Amino acid sequence: MEVRPVQLEDSAEWLRMRRSLWDDSLEQHEAEIRTFFASPREEQEVFVYDRGQQNLGGFLELNIRTYSEGCSSDRVAYIEGWYVDADLRRQGVGSLLINAAENWARFLNLTEI
């Protein structure tokens, strides 16, 4: 079990979790996932908690924004979505996803999330 960047073969599991978090249509989620994989990752990333055997248990979606309320820099790592399956909550999975986001931001020399 590990936290890692999302891969194309994770699409079905990522879709399942996105639908649990947001009420958007299936088509909208599918389109956003396709767009993510078709776009460069310099300004965005998705981390997943991999349970093994092609099962995921959580995700965290990040983008770089030019503004976020309460932030002073013009490049901010912004958490767009953060989800952990119910059976894994309160076991540290969310913290592992946040740690991955912080490391990603540091790697890009961003100072605020």
A tleap script that builds the chain and sets N, CA, C and O, in Angstrom:
source leaprc.protein.ff14SB
mol = sequence {
  NMET GLU VAL ARG PRO VAL GLN LEU GLU ASP
  SER ALA GLU TRP LEU ARG MET ARG ARG SER
  LEU TRP ASP ASP SER LEU GLU GLN HIE GLU
  ALA GLU ILE ARG THR PHE PHE ALA SER PRO
  ARG GLU GLU GLN GLU VAL PHE VAL TYR ASP
  ARG GLY GLN GLN ASN LEU GLY GLY PHE LEU
  GLU LEU ASN ILE ARG THR TYR SER GLU GLY
  CYS SER SER ASP ARG VAL ALA TYR ILE GLU
  GLY TRP TYR VAL ASP ALA ASP LEU ARG ARG
  GLN GLY VAL GLY SER LEU LEU ILE ASN ALA
  ALA GLU ASN TRP ALA ARG PHE LEU ASN LEU
  THR GLU CILE
}
set mol.1.N position { 0.852 -1.185 0.000 }
set mol.1.CA position { 0.000 0.000 0.000 }
set mol.1.C position { 0.888 1.236 0.000 }
set mol.1.O position { 1.837 1.350 0.776 }
set mol.2.N position { 0.548 2.158 -0.898 }
set mol.2.CA position { 1.397 3.334 -1.064 }
set mol.2.C position { 0.595 4.490 -1.647 }
set mol.2.O position { -0.489 4.302 -2.200 }
set mol.3.N position { 1.146 5.675 -1.512 }
set mol.3.CA position { 0.622 6.858 -2.192 }
set mol.3.C position { 1.534 7.113 -3.379 }
set mol.3.O position { 2.759 7.095 -3.254 }
set mol.4.N position { 0.922 7.349 -4.535 }
set mol.4.CA position { 1.681 7.557 -5.769 }
set mol.4.C position { 0.854 8.411 -6.718 }
set mol.4.O position { -0.346 8.584 -6.507 }
set mol.5.N position { 1.486 8.953 -7.770 }
set mol.5.CA position { 0.715 9.675 -8.786 }
set mol.5.C position { -0.245 8.724 -9.506 }
set mol.5.O position { 0.056 7.545 -9.698 }
set mol.6.N position { -1.381 9.248 -9.892 }
set mol.6.CA position { -2.379 8.456 -10.607 }
set mol.6.C position { -1.827 8.023 -11.960 }
set mol.6.O position { -1.029 8.731 -12.572 }
set mol.7.N position { -2.262 6.856 -12.416 }
set mol.7.CA position { -1.870 6.327 -13.719 }
set mol.7.C position { -3.125 6.059 -14.534 }
set mol.7.O position { -4.217 5.928 -13.981 }
set mol.8.N position { -2.967 5.980 -15.839 }
set mol.8.CA position { -4.105 5.774 -16.727 }
set mol.8.C position { -4.918 4.543 -16.326 }
set mol.8.O position { -6.148 4.566 -16.385 }
set mol.9.N position { -4.246 3.487 -15.926 }
set mol.9.CA position { -4.973 2.269 -15.546 }
set mol.9.C position { -5.772 2.420 -14.244 }
set mol.9.O position { -6.526 1.518 -13.880 }
set mol.10.N position { -5.616 3.532 -13.552 }
set mol.10.CA position { -6.392 3.824 -12.344 }
set mol.10.C position { -7.709 4.531 -12.656 }
set mol.10.O position { -8.479 4.833 -11.744 }
set mol.11.N position { -7.971 4.792 -13.917 }
set mol.11.CA position { -9.111 5.640 -14.301 }
set mol.11.C position { -10.439 5.173 -13.720 }
set mol.11.O position { -11.208 5.995 -13.221 }
set mol.12.N position { -10.727 3.883 -13.770 }
set mol.12.CA position { -12.016 3.389 -13.278 }
set mol.12.C position { -12.163 3.608 -11.768 }
set mol.12.O position { -13.222 4.023 -11.297 }
set mol.13.N position { -11.113 3.333 -11.025 }
set mol.13.CA position { -11.165 3.533 -9.573 }
set mol.13.C position { -11.224 5.024 -9.213 }
set mol.13.O position { -11.944 5.421 -8.297 }
set mol.14.N position { -10.467 5.834 -9.937 }
set mol.14.CA position { -10.497 7.279 -9.708 }
set mol.14.C position { -11.900 7.799 -10.003 }
set mol.14.O position { -12.431 8.617 -9.252 }
set mol.15.N position { -12.494 7.334 -11.078 }
set mol.15.CA position { -13.863 7.720 -11.428 }
set mol.15.C position { -14.829 7.338 -10.312 }
set mol.15.O position { -15.682 8.139 -9.930 }
set mol.16.N position { -14.703 6.125 -9.790 }
set mol.16.CA position { -15.569 5.677 -8.694 }
set mol.16.C position { -15.488 6.632 -7.502 }
set mol.16.O position { -16.512 7.018 -6.940 }
set mol.17.N position { -14.281 7.004 -7.126 }
set mol.17.CA position { -14.103 7.867 -5.958 }
set mol.17.C position { -14.572 9.294 -6.234 }
set mol.17.O position { -15.170 9.929 -5.365 }
set mol.18.N position { -14.302 9.802 -7.442 }
set mol.18.CA position { -14.773 11.153 -7.802 }
set mol.18.C position { -16.297 11.218 -7.701 }
set mol.18.O position { -16.855 12.201 -7.214 }
set mol.19.N position { -16.945 10.185 -8.155 }
set mol.19.CA position { -18.410 10.164 -8.114 }
set mol.19.C position { -18.922 10.106 -6.678 }
set mol.19.O position { -20.021 10.583 -6.397 }
set mol.20.N position { -18.145 9.533 -5.771 }
set mol.20.CA position { -18.524 9.524 -4.355 }
set mol.20.C position { -18.354 10.897 -3.722 }
set mol.20.O position { -19.081 11.257 -2.796 }
set mol.21.N position { -17.395 11.658 -4.225 }
set mol.21.CA position { -17.119 12.976 -3.651 }
set mol.21.C position { -17.997 14.068 -4.249 }
set mol.21.O position { -18.515 14.918 -3.524 }
set mol.22.N position { -18.164 14.048 -5.563 }
set mol.22.CA position { -18.884 15.115 -6.257 }
set mol.22.C position { -20.114 14.573 -6.979 }
set mol.22.O position { -20.115 13.431 -7.438 }
set mol.23.N position { -21.153 15.386 -7.078 }
set mol.23.CA position { -22.405 15.002 -7.717 }
set mol.23.C position { -22.424 15.220 -9.226 }
set mol.23.O position { -23.474 15.061 -9.850 }
set mol.24.N position { -21.308 15.574 -9.821 }
set mol.24.CA position { -21.273 15.821 -11.262 }
set mol.24.C position { -21.694 14.571 -12.026 }
set mol.24.O position { -21.678 13.463 -11.490 }
set mol.25.N position { -22.066 14.766 -13.274 }
set mol.25.CA position { -22.508 13.640 -14.105 }
set mol.25.C position { -21.347 12.703 -14.407 }
set mol.25.O position { -20.182 13.100 -14.366 }
set mol.26.N position { -21.681 11.471 -14.707 }
set mol.26.CA position { -20.685 10.489 -15.110 }
set mol.26.C position { -19.882 11.007 -16.299 }
set mol.26.O position { -18.658 10.880 -16.335 }
set mol.27.N position { -20.577 11.588 -17.265 }
set mol.27.CA position { -19.913 12.096 -18.460 }
set mol.27.C position { -18.926 13.206 -18.123 }
set mol.27.O position { -17.842 13.267 -18.704 }
set mol.28.N position { -19.287 14.078 -17.198 }
set mol.28.CA position { -18.389 15.170 -16.817 }
set mol.28.C position { -17.131 14.623 -16.143 }
set mol.28.O position { -16.020 15.055 -16.451 }
set mol.29.N position { -17.308 13.679 -15.228 }
set mol.29.CA position { -16.137 13.069 -14.581 }
set mol.29.C position { -15.239 12.377 -15.605 }
set mol.29.O position { -14.019 12.539 -15.579 }
set mol.30.N position { -15.847 11.610 -16.502 }
set mol.30.CA position { -15.058 10.915 -17.521 }
set mol.30.C position { -14.291 11.904 -18.394 }
set mol.30.O position { -13.127 11.674 -18.722 }
set mol.31.N position { -14.936 12.996 -18.768 }
set mol.31.CA position { -14.282 14.014 -19.598 }
set mol.31.C position { -13.120 14.659 -18.843 }
set mol.31.O position { -12.061 14.889 -19.427 }
set mol.32.N position { -13.299 14.952 -17.566 }
set mol.32.CA position { -12.232 15.573 -16.782 }
set mol.32.C position { -11.045 14.626 -16.608 }
set mol.32.O position { -9.894 15.063 -16.623 }
set mol.33.N position { -11.320 13.349 -16.446 }
set mol.33.CA position { -10.231 12.369 -16.332 }
set mol.33.C position { -9.480 12.262 -17.654 }
set mol.33.O position { -8.250 12.224 -17.664 }
set mol.34.N position { -10.203 12.214 -18.760 }
set mol.34.CA position { -9.547 12.174 -20.080 }
set mol.34.C position { -8.691 13.416 -20.292 }
set mol.34.O position { -7.561 13.322 -20.772 }
set mol.35.N position { -9.231 14.581 -19.933 }
set mol.35.CA position { -8.484 15.832 -20.085 }
set mol.35.C position { -7.222 15.821 -19.237 }
set mol.35.O position { -6.168 16.271 -19.686 }
set mol.36.N position { -7.320 15.316 -18.025 }
set mol.36.CA position { -6.150 15.253 -17.152 }
set mol.36.C position { -5.034 14.456 -17.820 }
set mol.36.O position { -3.894 14.917 -17.870 }
set mol.37.N position { -5.345 13.277 -18.329 }
set mol.37.CA position { -4.310 12.430 -18.915 }
set mol.37.C position { -3.800 12.960 -20.248 }
set mol.37.O position { -2.701 12.604 -20.673 }
set mol.38.N position { -4.575 13.797 -20.907 }
set mol.38.CA position { -4.155 14.376 -22.191 }
set mol.38.C position { -3.353 15.661 -22.006 }
set mol.38.O position { -2.783 16.170 -22.971 }
set mol.39.N position { -3.299 16.189 -20.799 }
set mol.39.CA position { -2.653 17.475 -20.533 }
set mol.39.C position { -1.298 17.280 -19.861 }
set mol.39.O position { -1.065 16.267 -19.201 }
set mol.40.N position { -0.404 18.257 -20.033 }
set mol.40.CA position { 0.862 18.203 -19.293 }
set mol.40.C position { 0.593 18.296 -17.796 }
set mol.40.O position { -0.391 18.902 -17.370 }
set mol.41.N position { 1.458 17.703 -17.016 }
set mol.41.CA position { 1.257 17.666 -15.572 }
set mol.41.C position { 2.020 18.757 -14.826 }
set mol.41.O position { 2.081 18.712 -13.597 }
set mol.42.N position { 2.597 19.724 -15.511 }
set mol.42.CA position { 3.373 20.738 -14.791 }
set mol.42.C position { 2.527 21.543 -13.809 }
set mol.42.O position { 3.028 21.971 -12.770 }
set mol.43.N position { 1.269 21.750 -14.121 }
set mol.43.CA position { 0.409 22.611 -13.305 }
set mol.43.C position { -0.653 21.827 -12.529 }
set mol.43.O position { -1.503 22.420 -11.866 }
set mol.44.N position { -0.603 20.497 -12.612 }
set mol.44.CA position { -1.623 19.688 -11.938 }
set mol.44.C position { -1.049 18.325 -11.579 }
set mol.44.O position { -0.101 17.851 -12.205 }
set mol.45.N position { -1.633 17.707 -10.571 }
set mol.45.CA position { -1.251 16.341 -10.210 }
set mol.45.C position { -2.397 15.715 -9.428 }
set mol.45.O position { -3.197 16.410 -8.801 }
set mol.46.N position { -2.456 14.413 -9.478 }
set mol.46.CA position { -3.398 13.638 -8.684 }
set mol.46.C position { -2.601 12.536 -8.011 }
set mol.46.O position { -1.875 11.791 -8.669 }
set mol.47.N position { -2.741 12.438 -6.701 }
set mol.47.CA position { -2.126 11.358 -5.949 }
set mol.47.C position { -3.220 10.399 -5.515 }
set mol.47.O position { -4.334 10.813 -5.193 }
set mol.48.N position { -2.891 9.111 -5.510 }
set mol.48.CA position { -3.844 8.088 -5.098 }
set mol.48.C position { -3.226 7.220 -4.016 }
set mol.48.O position { -2.009 7.055 -3.944 }
set mol.49.N position { -4.088 6.672 -3.182 }
set mol.49.CA position { -3.680 5.674 -2.204 }
set mol.49.C position { -3.977 4.321 -2.818 }
set mol.49.O position { -5.135 3.973 -3.048 }
set mol.50.N position { -2.936 3.567 -3.081 }
set mol.50.CA position { -3.034 2.276 -3.754 }
set mol.50.C position { -3.120 1.176 -2.706 }
set mol.50.O position { -2.183 0.968 -1.935 }
set mol.51.N position { -4.260 0.467 -2.680 }
set mol.51.CA position { -4.452 -0.647 -1.750 }
set mol.51.C position { -3.809 -1.933 -2.268 }
set mol.51.O position { -3.647 -2.895 -1.517 }
set mol.52.N position { -3.448 -1.947 -3.543 }
set mol.52.CA position { -2.930 -3.150 -4.167 }
set mol.52.C position { -4.016 -3.846 -4.964 }
set mol.52.O position { -5.204 -3.607 -4.746 }
set mol.53.N position { -3.617 -4.697 -5.877 }
set mol.53.CA position { -4.520 -5.465 -6.726 }
set mol.53.C position { -5.535 -4.578 -7.456 }
set mol.53.O position { -6.722 -4.897 -7.532 }
set mol.54.N position { -5.039 -3.464 -7.987 }
set mol.54.CA position { -5.830 -2.511 -8.778 }
set mol.54.C position { -6.998 -1.899 -7.996 }
set mol.54.O position { -8.013 -1.524 -8.581 }
set mol.55.N position { -6.850 -1.802 -6.689 }
set mol.55.CA position { -7.834 -1.128 -5.845 }
set mol.55.C position { -7.204 0.115 -5.238 }
set mol.55.O position { -6.099 0.076 -4.698 }
set mol.56.N position { -7.927 1.204 -5.340 }
set mol.56.CA position { -7.487 2.446 -4.710 }
set mol.56.C position { -8.385 2.721 -3.509 }
set mol.56.O position { -9.502 2.212 -3.421 }
set mol.57.N position { -7.879 3.534 -2.590 }
set mol.57.CA position { -8.652 3.857 -1.404 }
set mol.57.C position { -8.775 5.339 -1.136 }
set mol.57.O position { -9.402 5.741 -0.156 }
set mol.58.N position { -8.184 6.163 -1.993 }
set mol.58.CA position { -8.285 7.600 -1.798 }
set mol.58.C position { -7.559 8.338 -2.907 }
set mol.58.O position { -6.762 7.763 -3.648 }
set mol.59.N position { -7.856 9.633 -3.002 }
set mol.59.CA position { -7.155 10.480 -3.977 }
set mol.59.C position { -7.110 11.904 -3.477 }
set mol.59.O position { -7.883 12.305 -2.606 }
set mol.60.N position { -6.183 12.664 -4.050 }
set mol.60.CA position { -6.070 14.092 -3.793 }
set mol.60.C position { -5.701 14.749 -5.116 }
set mol.60.O position { -4.692 14.399 -5.727 }
set mol.61.N position { -6.522 15.706 -5.561 }
set mol.61.CA position { -6.292 16.419 -6.817 }
set mol.61.C position { -5.748 17.806 -6.511 }
set mol.61.O position { -6.268 18.516 -5.651 }
set mol.62.N position { -4.692 18.181 -7.227 }
set mol.62.CA position { -4.030 19.476 -7.049 }
set mol.62.C position { -3.911 20.217 -8.369 }
set mol.62.O position { -3.719 19.614 -9.425 }
set mol.63.N position { -4.029 21.516 -8.289 }
set mol.63.CA position { -3.717 22.413 -9.401 }
set mol.63.C position { -2.893 23.561 -8.867 }
set mol.63.O position { -2.881 23.827 -7.665 }
set mol.64.N position { -2.215 24.229 -9.751 }
set mol.64.CA position { -1.550 25.474 -9.364 }
set mol.64.C position { -2.466 26.613 -9.780 }
set mol.64.O position { -2.869 26.716 -10.939 }
set mol.65.N position { -2.784 27.453 -8.829 }
set mol.65.CA position { -3.623 28.620 -9.092 }
set mol.65.C position { -2.799 29.891 -8.903 }
set mol.65.O position { -1.800 29.910 -8.183 }
set mol.66.N position { -3.249 30.951 -9.570 }
set mol.66.CA position { -2.560 32.235 -9.431 }
set mol.66.C position { -3.047 33.012 -8.218 }
set mol.66.O position { -2.463 34.033 -7.855 }
set mol.67.N position { -4.108 32.535 -7.594 }
set mol.67.CA position { -4.645 33.215 -6.423 }
set mol.67.C position { -5.413 32.210 -5.566 }
set mol.67.O position { -6.083 31.315 -6.081 }
set mol.68.N position { -5.303 32.376 -4.267 }
set mol.68.CA position { -6.153 31.660 -3.331 }
set mol.68.C position { -6.310 32.551 -2.108 }
set mol.68.O position { -5.337 33.121 -1.615 }
set mol.69.N position { -7.516 32.663 -1.633 }
set mol.69.CA position { -7.800 33.548 -0.507 }
set mol.69.C position { -6.888 33.228 0.674 }
set mol.69.O position { -6.727 32.069 1.057 }
set mol.70.N position { -6.302 34.263 1.234 }
set mol.70.CA position { -5.419 34.119 2.375 }
set mol.70.C position { -3.969 33.833 2.022 }
set mol.70.O position { -3.119 33.772 2.911 }
set mol.71.N position { -3.675 33.658 0.746 }
set mol.71.CA position { -2.308 33.374 0.312 }
set mol.71.C position { -1.673 34.646 -0.258 }
set mol.71.O position { -2.364 35.498 -0.817 }
set mol.72.N position { -0.356 34.762 -0.110 }
set mol.72.CA position { 0.326 35.974 -0.580 }
set mol.72.C position { 1.090 35.766 -1.881 }
set mol.72.O position { 1.468 36.744 -2.526 }
set mol.73.N position { 1.325 34.534 -2.279 }
set mol.73.CA position { 2.087 34.303 -3.514 }
set mol.73.C position { 1.150 34.217 -4.713 }
set mol.73.O position { -0.063 34.063 -4.570 }
set mol.74.N position { 1.748 34.322 -5.901 }
set mol.74.CA position { 0.939 34.276 -7.117 }
set mol.74.C position { 0.953 32.892 -7.773 }
set mol.74.O position { 0.430 32.721 -8.874 }
set mol.75.N position { 1.543 31.919 -7.103 }
set mol.75.CA position { 1.485 30.508 -7.523 }
set mol.75.C position { 1.241 29.677 -6.280 }
set mol.75.O position { 2.114 29.527 -5.425 }
set mol.76.N position { 0.042 29.144 -6.199 }
set mol.76.CA position { -0.398 28.432 -5.005 }
set mol.76.C position { -0.812 27.014 -5.390 }
set mol.76.O position { -1.585 26.823 -6.330 }
set mol.77.N position { -0.304 26.032 -4.674 }
set mol.77.CA position { -0.780 24.651 -4.849 }
set mol.77.C position { -2.154 24.573 -4.189 }
set mol.77.O position { -2.290 24.786 -2.985 }
set mol.78.N position { -3.154 24.269 -4.985 }
set mol.78.CA position { -4.540 24.301 -4.494 }
set mol.78.C position { -5.132 22.888 -4.525 }
set mol.78.O position { -5.116 22.222 -5.560 }
set mol.79.N position { -5.641 22.454 -3.405 }
set mol.79.CA position { -6.283 21.141 -3.324 }
set mol.79.C position { -7.700 21.278 -3.850 }
set mol.79.O position { -8.556 21.907 -3.228 }
set mol.80.N position { -7.928 20.683 -5.001 }
set mol.80.CA position { -9.248 20.738 -5.644 }
set mol.80.C position { -10.198 19.694 -5.069 }
set mol.80.O position { -11.405 19.921 -4.995 }
set mol.81.N position { -9.664 18.574 -4.673 }
set mol.81.CA position { -10.487 17.500 -4.129 }
set mol.81.C position { -9.638 16.541 -3.323 }
set mol.81.O position { -8.473 16.301 -3.642 }
set mol.82.N position { -10.241 15.988 -2.263 }
set mol.82.CA position { -9.517 15.099 -1.354 }
set mol.82.C position { -10.529 14.094 -0.853 }
set mol.82.O position { -11.539 14.472 -0.259 }
set mol.83.N position { -10.272 12.814 -1.084 }
set mol.83.CA position { -11.239 11.783 -0.744 }
set mol.83.C position { -10.523 10.540 -0.230 }
set mol.83.O position { -9.473 10.148 -0.740 }
set mol.84.N position { -11.123 9.926 0.805 }
set mol.84.CA position { -10.655 8.643 1.330 }
set mol.84.C position { -11.890 7.762 1.509 }
set mol.84.O position { -12.901 8.204 2.056 }
set mol.85.N position { -11.804 6.515 1.045 }
set mol.85.CA position { -12.912 5.579 1.226 }
set mol.85.C position { -13.258 5.459 2.711 }
set mol.85.O position { -12.384 5.541 3.574 }
set mol.86.N position { -14.544 5.265 2.990 }
set mol.86.CA position { -15.049 5.242 4.367 }
set mol.86.C position { -14.321 4.225 5.245 }
set mol.86.O position { -14.061 4.503 6.416 }
set mol.87.N position { -13.989 3.059 4.704 }
set mol.87.CA position { -13.363 2.025 5.537 }
set mol.87.C position { -11.905 2.333 5.880 }
set mol.87.O position { -11.309 1.649 6.712 }
set mol.88.N position { -11.328 3.357 5.248 }
set mol.88.CA position { -9.940 3.731 5.523 }
set mol.88.C position { -9.816 5.031 6.304 }
set mol.88.O position { -8.708 5.432 6.662 }
set mol.89.N position { -10.923 5.688 6.571 }
set mol.89.CA position { -10.859 6.985 7.264 }
set mol.89.C position { -10.373 6.813 8.700 }
set mol.89.O position { -10.607 5.794 9.351 }
set mol.90.N position { -9.684 7.862 9.163 }
set mol.90.CA position { -9.136 7.926 10.520 }
set mol.90.C position { -8.024 6.889 10.742 }
set mol.90.O position { -7.784 6.432 11.859 }
set mol.91.N position { -7.353 6.533 9.624 }
set mol.91.CA position { -6.232 5.592 9.707 }
set mol.91.C position { -4.949 6.186 9.127 }
set mol.91.O position { -3.958 5.476 8.958 }
set mol.92.N position { -4.961 7.477 8.824 }
set mol.92.CA position { -3.765 8.149 8.340 }
set mol.92.C position { -3.628 8.246 6.823 }
set mol.92.O position { -2.649 8.803 6.327 }
set mol.93.N position { -4.597 7.710 6.080 }
set mol.93.CA position { -4.513 7.761 4.619 }
set mol.93.C position { -4.603 9.201 4.128 }
set mol.93.O position { -3.853 9.599 3.236 }
set mol.94.N position { -5.506 9.977 4.698 }
set mol.94.CA position { -5.630 11.382 4.315 }
set mol.94.C position { -4.345 12.149 4.550 }
set mol.94.O position { -3.953 12.979 3.730 }
set mol.95.N position { -3.691 11.879 5.659 }
set mol.95.CA position { -2.415 12.543 5.961 }
set mol.95.C position { -1.336 12.151 4.960 }
set mol.95.O position { -0.525 12.988 4.564 }
set mol.96.N position { -1.320 10.896 4.553 }
set mol.96.CA position { -0.345 10.468 3.541 }
set mol.96.C position { -0.570 11.202 2.230 }
set mol.96.O position { 0.393 11.594 1.570 }
set mol.97.N position { -1.824 11.394 1.843 }
set mol.97.CA position { -2.126 12.136 0.618 }
set mol.97.C position { -1.705 13.594 0.742 }
set mol.97.O position { -1.154 14.161 -0.202 }
set mol.98.N position { -1.957 14.206 1.892 }
set mol.98.CA position { -1.533 15.596 2.124 }
set mol.98.C position { -0.009 15.697 2.075 }
set mol.98.O position { 0.524 16.646 1.501 }
set mol.99.N position { 0.691 14.747 2.661 }
set mol.99.CA position { 2.163 14.753 2.613 }
set mol.99.C position { 2.665 14.707 1.180 }
set mol.99.O position { 3.618 15.406 0.835 }
set mol.100.N position { 2.037 13.893 0.344 }
set mol.100.CA position { 2.429 13.826 -1.072 }
set mol.100.C position { 2.204 15.180 -1.744 }
set mol.100.O position { 3.030 15.624 -2.541 }
set mol.101.N position { 1.086 15.835 -1.424 }
set mol.101.CA position { 0.795 17.154 -1.993 }
set mol.101.C position { 1.840 18.177 -1.550 }
set mol.101.O position { 2.311 18.975 -2.361 }
set mol.102.N position { 2.199 18.155 -0.284 }
set mol.102.CA position { 3.214 19.083 0.219 }
set mol.102.C position { 4.561 18.849 -0.462 }
set mol.102.O position { 5.250 19.807 -0.814 }
set mol.103.N position { 4.937 17.597 -0.648 }
set mol.103.CA position { 6.207 17.290 -1.318 }
set mol.103.C position { 6.187 17.755 -2.765 }
set mol.103.O position { 7.188 18.272 -3.261 }
set mol.104.N position { 5.067 17.580 -3.445 }
set mol.104.CA position { 4.909 18.042 -4.830 }
set mol.104.C position { 5.079 19.562 -4.884 }
set mol.104.O position { 5.794 20.085 -5.740 }
set mol.105.N position { 4.419 20.259 -3.967 }
set mol.105.CA position { 4.514 21.722 -3.935 }
set mol.105.C position { 5.956 22.172 -3.668 }
set mol.105.O position { 6.455 23.089 -4.320 }
set mol.106.N position { 6.615 21.525 -2.714 }
set mol.106.CA position { 8.011 21.868 -2.430 }
set mol.106.C position { 8.898 21.653 -3.655 }
set mol.106.O position { 9.748 22.487 -3.965 }
set mol.107.N position { 8.697 20.531 -4.352 }
set mol.107.CA position { 9.486 20.223 -5.544 }
set mol.107.C position { 9.341 21.328 -6.590 }
set mol.107.O position { 10.288 21.623 -7.319 }
set mol.108.N position { 8.156 21.938 -6.665 }
set mol.108.CA position { 7.905 23.012 -7.614 }
set mol.108.C position { 8.212 24.398 -7.038 }
set mol.108.O position { 7.879 25.413 -7.650 }
set mol.109.N position { 8.845 24.440 -5.868 }
set mol.109.CA position { 9.201 25.683 -5.188 }
set mol.109.C position { 7.989 26.544 -4.849 }
set mol.109.O position { 8.066 27.773 -4.854 }
set mol.110.N position { 6.891 25.900 -4.562 }
set mol.110.CA position { 5.690 26.610 -4.104 }
set mol.110.C position { 5.721 26.646 -2.594 }
set mol.110.O position { 6.123 25.681 -1.944 }
set mol.111.N position { 5.296 27.762 -2.046 }
set mol.111.CA position { 5.409 27.936 -0.595 }
set mol.111.C position { 4.067 27.914 0.133 }
set mol.111.O position { 4.026 27.975 1.362 }
set mol.112.N position { 2.967 27.828 -0.621 }
set mol.112.CA position { 1.647 27.827 0.022 }
set mol.112.C position { 0.741 26.790 -0.621 }
set mol.112.O position { 0.783 26.546 -1.827 }
set mol.113.N position { -0.078 26.191 0.232 }
set mol.113.CA position { -1.143 25.296 -0.234 }
set mol.113.C position { -2.439 25.840 0.317 }
set mol.113.O position { -3.502 25.269 0.073 }
savepdb mol mol.pdb
quit
